[in-house]
Amino acid sequence: MSSLKTKTINGLFWSFIDNAAVKILQFAIGIILARLLSPKEFGLIGMLTVFIALSRSFIDSGFGNALIRKNQCTQTDYSTVFYFNLVVGILLYIILFISSGSIAAFFNEPQLRQILQVFGLVVIIDSFTIIQKTILTKNINFKLQARISVISSIGSGIVAITLAYNGFGVWSLVIQQLLRQGLNSLFLWIWNKWLPTLVFSRESFKNLFAFGSKLLLSGLIYTTFNNLYYFVIGKFFSAQELGFYTRANQFSNLPSQQIQGVISRVSYPVLSEMQDDPVRLKAAYQRLIRSTVYITFFLMLSMAAVAEPMVIGLIGEKWRQSIIYLQLLCIVGMFYPLHALNLNMLQVKGRSDLFLKLEIIKNLLIVPVVLLGLSFGIKWMIAGMIVKSFIAYYLNSLWSGKLIGYSFFEQIKDIWPSFLFAFVISFGIYMLSLIIPFKPLLNFIVLIIIGGVSFVLLSEMLRNKDYIYIRQILFSKLLKK
């Protein structure tokens, strides 16, 4: 048990470092690029997001999670999945290359043809990388992944900024993505030391695909509907409007997907080891829920409170239209880590069939959200996303809770105090933003400091057990260092 606790703490710490360092680097690089480039250039990349995301879902095909869940994986298992990923990646790139002209015509943006033909290479790069990352994740080794991610982000960021400064426009964003994934793949192969053997087992493929196929369908459904917003805005509005939405979404994703990524990567392999001990499983799961929302709610509501000085101060007045999008998307982002935890539990319990059914039901809710946006505009579409996120959370927690005896109402009881605490602090920050007479950037910095200090001091005064748990994890690692 102590070994598992140590692995959990190490996994949480290094997964946090990996996600935090990369997200902060990408955030900083994104700010510089946003100052050098126009909203339209970001919008052009946004138009291709759904096609690249769908291709990536096909490549993995649920095999990554199937391998993580399997207690004893063999070299044959890994090699079989590797060759499957590689073949699928090459085929998907060919499809993207051939269809690039039609996609460009659909969006009425001729330059998308060449952009997709180059950008699509990231699909092949990813197919080389999945097994390497799966092995490290299965071993809860996020330290090496953190090192690789940071190096790749810095290298690709420097190149992208240089290209943007010298007038390469949208191509600086394309090269950034290709170079980041390319460096990431290269270093994983160098440092992870795993090599495939010349073997492909039909039996291994069949066993893994029995579990992974449902996750593949779930992933395809989720990816299609989740990226439908980019598709609709790009088609029925404009590349510039999509650029505003894309930038707001990237800002809101910084804290929400950072936490979601950490929790998803660590909780799945750790909880999988407890799948046969229901008492420990529920206790660990409950603690993860409480600790996660305590941080997530504060970060998301605080970002919504400082959205105006943040956007204007960091990337300039030309991005003002994205402020309201950001504030609304922060509310959507509050639910992301909760979705991830509840869906992880379904996988831990081996219910990939239920996972698939839920994804179908939840993503059908996106249809009325999109129709709302087409009728009344992007702001109303995001408002619909908020409602859809809450309904999706209810459905996820309802079924995952049944599997371990932790109901939706128990979860609400656990997370309600965190929401109230975060709301009080963020409301205070917002009121201060209305009276502080500084320029936007300084205003943003001052508000962030006040908010952070208030959060820590009030948490210490109240002796919040979830805050103390998080603090103990961080301090245990720092003291060990």
Secondary structure, 3 states (H helix, E strand, C coil): CHHHHHHHHHHHHHHHHHHHHHHHHHHHHHHHHHHHCCHHHHHHHHHHHHHHHHHHHHHHCCHHHHHHHCCCCCHHHHHHHHHHHHHHHHHHHHHHHHHHHHHHHHHCCCCHHHHHHHHCHHHHHHHHHHHHHHHHHHCCCHHHHHHHHHHHHHHHHHHHHHHHHCCCCHHHHHHHHHHHHHHHHHHHHHHHCCCCCCCCCHHHHHHHHHHHHHHHHHHHHHHHHHCHHHHHHHHHCCHHHHHHHHHHHHHHHHHHHHHHHHHHHHHHHHHHCCCCCHHHHHHHHHHHHHHHHHHHHHHHHHHHHCHHHHHHHHHCHHHCCHHHHHHHHHHHHCCHHHHHHHHHHHHHCCCHHHHHHHHHHHHHCHHHHHHHHHHHCHHHHHHHHHHHHHHHHHHHHHHHHHHHCCCHHHHHHHHHHHHHHHHHHHHHHHHHHHHCCCCHHHHHHHHHHHHHHHHHHHHHHHCCHHHHHHHHHHHHHHHHC
